[in-house]
Every structure is written in C-alpha cells, then in structure tokens.
Amino acid sequence: MQTRYMLERSAERNLPVVLLIDDDLVSREVAATVLTMAGFTVHTAEDGNAALGMLVKGACRPGVILMDAQMPGLSGTKLITELRGHTAARIYAVSGSDAPAEVAKAADGFLLKPFNAESLRRLIDGYRPEAPPTLLDPDEPVVSPEVLSQLRKVMPEPAVRQIYSAVVTDLGGRIEALGAAIAKGDAAEIRRIGHAIKGGCGMAGALQAAHLGALLESIPLNSKDNQLDNSALLLSDLRAAARGLERMLDAELPV
C-alpha cells in the first residue's frame, strides 16, 4: 500500500518533499500525519521495492528520504545503494533504537523514533551536503564529435537520430540489469554488462557511457564490498550519461 499526504503551504517555507519508507503501518501513518501538519509534503511506501518503484516512475521526487533502519526484504545498506542510484535526496535512517552501524554510516543522518517535525527540521538545517562523487570526466564529451560527423556524412539526420535513440534505449535496459546485478553482488554479471556497454556505446561514439562500461568490465570477479560500492557509483554515473545522450538528441538531432 502506498499513500500520499499533501497539504498546501506557502512556498516561502521551502520545505523538502519527504519520502517515508516504513513497513509498520501505524508508524508510517502517524509520522506522515505529523510531518504533513507541519507543512511537509509526504509520500509513503511500505517497503524498499515500493519506494524504488515510485522513484523510477517519477511518482515522487523527494528532497529527503526517511527509511526505517530494519525492514524485511530490500533494506539497510542495499536499499540505500539502490535509492542513491535513483535520487540525490538526503537519506536518513529511522529506528526505535540505535541503527546498525553499517546503515548509520551509509545514511546521511539518523532519527530516533518517535520523532517530530522539529527533529527533522534540525537534521535538515544541520546538513552540509558534499559534492556527489562521480567517475565521469567533466571534459569528456557525451558523444564523439568525429563519430557524429562521420555518421552525418553517410546517412540522413533521421537515421542518425534513430541510431542514438537505439543506444539510449539499450543503455536503459543495461542500467536496469546492472542495478539488479549490483543488488545481488554478482560481479560476473556486472562485468558482462560493462563489456556490452563498452562495445555498443563505443561503436556509436558515446564516449562517457563507453568509458563507464570499461570500468565496470574491469571489476575483479572476487570483488570486495568497496569495489561493489564503486559499481553503484558507476550505475549512478551511467544514468547521468544516459541523460546526457538524451539531451544531445534533443539539441543536435531534434525530431
């Protein structure tokens, strides 16, 4: 079950949209009501998979995510990794007792149940965001100008657009598969997907995505946790590269 609470408030309050993830119905509804009455717009999800579904569909664009520290199914650090692959929102662990050490370390902060709106405000006000980590080279073009120029010489613009549209579509499928492989800790599948991305995007001159694919392909089969963390970072970067390709299509090859 997913519920959405909305309360009109003056925009000058500038409160972030909150996504609340909690498998306990009572805790979820009470916390959502408290935050809503304080002026927050709150979306709720009963588990990690439901929350990810909301993010993927664009049903929720949170600035803050509150997630119960211990839930059945997708939870803990794996859930945090998945969430960070879909949103730049701050992620705060919530628990009735101390959160597991690894969850507290992976999250941006911690709230002890029961909490009120003022506790969340203090946490938000005290947050000092760091620049999100990335392995993308800011000087590397999304698409090789040379490859794009060559394609334009041998085929009409609609055909060139069709090629890059196919690259974007294929990359979207690879990204989805990569997220599943990372969640399972399947280094062999991560390497296989990286190889496919490197090859396909490399042929089309999609430089950023091809470079990220090569980095994924180089991950050792006996990957440690920190190496899999790098995979999650590469997943986020791949999504950024895919968005870059879409912007390139709109700018260079409009319909």
N, C-alpha and C positions, 0 to 999 in steps of 0.2 A: 504493500500500500504506500502511495506517495501522496502527501498533502501539501498544499501551498497556502501560506498565510500572507496576506498583503494588507497594509494599512497606509493610506495616503498621509504623507507628512511633507513638510516644507523641504524643498530640495536643498536649502541652505544648510540643513543638518549634515548632509554629505555622509550619511551612514552607509557602510558597505552592505551589499546583498549577502545574506548568510545562507549557506547550505548546511543543514544539520543532519548528521548521519547517526542513527541510534536504533538498535534492534528492539529496544524496550519501548513499547507504545506509550506508556504513561510518561516516562522520562522525556520522550520525544515531543509529545503534545504539550506538556507543561512548559518545557524550555522554549518551544516555539511561541507559545502564547505570551510568556514573559517578555521575550525579545520583541515580538510584534507590538505589544502595548508600549514598549519603549521607543518605537519608531523604526525598528529594523524591518526590512523585507526578508522574510524567511521562507526557504524551501526545505522540505524534509524528505528523507529517504530512509527506508527501513534496514538497508544493508549496503555494503560496498558496491555490489553489482548494480543495484538500483541507482545509486548515486552516479556511477560511471555512465550508465545509460542516459541519465538526464544531461550530463555534460556533453556526451557525444552528439545527442540530438539537438543541443542548443537550447534545451528547455530551461536551463538555469545558467547564469553567468555570474558566479559568486565572486566576491572580493575576499570573503572569509569562509573557511570550511571548519566546522566543529564536528569531530568524529569520535565516537566512543572508542576508548583505547583497546577494548577487548570485546569483539563480536564474533559470532560464528561465521564461517565462510571466509570470503575475502576481507581481510582486516589487517591491522598492525602495519608493519613497515611495507608489506607488499601492497596494501591499499594506498599508502602514502605515495609509493613509487608510481602506481597507476594514475593516481589523481594528478600528480605533478606532470605527467605526460599529456594531460588534457586541459590544464588550467594553471594560471600563475597565481591563483588565490593563496593567501596565507592559510596554513593548515594547523589547527590547534587540537591537540588530544584532550579528551574529556573523560574523567573517571571518578568514581566514588572513593577511590584510594589512589596510591601512587601508581602512575603508569609504568608499564615495563620499560626498563632502561633504554632498550633499542628504539622503542616508539617515541619516548621523550626526546631522544637525540635526533630522530629523523623529522619530528614535527617542529613547527616554528614557535610553539609555546604550549602551555598546559593550563587547563581549568579544572578545578576540583568541584565535583557535584556535591550538593546543589549549588549552582552559580546563578547570579543575577545579571541584568543588563549592564550595571555599573562595572562589574568584574570584567566583562567582555570589553567595555569601552577602555578600561585601564590597560588591558592587554593590547588593544589596537593602538592606543596612543603611545605606548611604550615600545612599539615595534619599529625597528630600524632596518628596513629592507636592504639586502645586498644585491648587487647586480647578479641576475640569474646566470649560473655557469653555462658555458656553451663551448663547443668544439668547432663551431662554424668560424671560418676565416672571413672577417668583415670585408676584406679586399677581394675575395674570390667572387666572380660574377655568378649569378644563378645559372646562366646559360652561356656557353662559349660563343662570343660574337662571331668567331670564324666559322663554327659549325652552322650557326643560324644563317649566316650569309651564304654559305655553300648550298644549303637546302633551298634558299630562296632563288638561287640561280637555276636550279634544275626542276623546280615544281612550283605551281601556283600557291598563293598565300593560304587558301582554304586547306590545301593538302598539308602544308607545313603546320598549320594550327591543329589539324587532325592528329599529326604525329605527337605533338606536345600534349594534346588533350589525352591521348592514349597513355603517355608517360605519367601524367598526373593520376589518371585512374588506376594504373598498375601500381604506382607508388602508394596510393591509398590502401590498396589491398595488402601490399607488403608491410606497411606500417601496422595494420591491424594484426597480421600474423606475427609480426615482431613483438608486439605488446603481449600476445599470448605466450610466446616462447620465453620472454623475459620473466613473466609471472611464474612459469614452470621451472625457471632456471636451466633451460635446455640450451646449453652452449652450442651444441652441434647444429641445432635448428637456427640459432642466431647467426652462426657463421654462414649457413646455406642461404639465408635470406640476404645477408650482407653481400654475398657473392652475386646473387641475382640483381640486386640493386646496382652494384658497381658496374656490372656488364650492361644492363639495359639502359641505365641513365648515362653511362659513359658513351655509348653509341650515339645517343641523342645530344651529347654535349651538355647535359645537365650536371654541371661541374660540382656544385655543392652536394647534391644527393649522391653522386658517384663517389666523392671523397668520403662521405659518411659510410657508404656501403663498404668501402675498402677497410675502414676502421673496424666495422662490425665483423668483417671476414677475418680479421687478424686476432680476434679474441681467442685465447687458448681454450682448448677443449676442457681442461681441468680448471675452469675459471673459479676464482675466489669471489667472495661477496663483493669486494670493492670493484672487481672487474665487471661484475654484473651490474653494479651501480653505474658504471660507465656506459653500459648498454642502455640503461634507462635514460641517461643524459643524451645519448645518440638518438634515441627514439624521439625525444623532445625536439632535438635539432632537425631530425628528418621531417617532422611536422612543419617546422618553420621553413625548411627548404621547399616543401610541397606548396606551402602558401606563397612562397616567392615565385614558384613556377606559375601558379595561378595568376598572380599579379602581372607577371611577364606576358602571359597570354592576353590579358585584358589590355595591356599597354601596347604591345608590339603586334599582336595578331587579333584585333577585335573582330567580333562576328559581323 
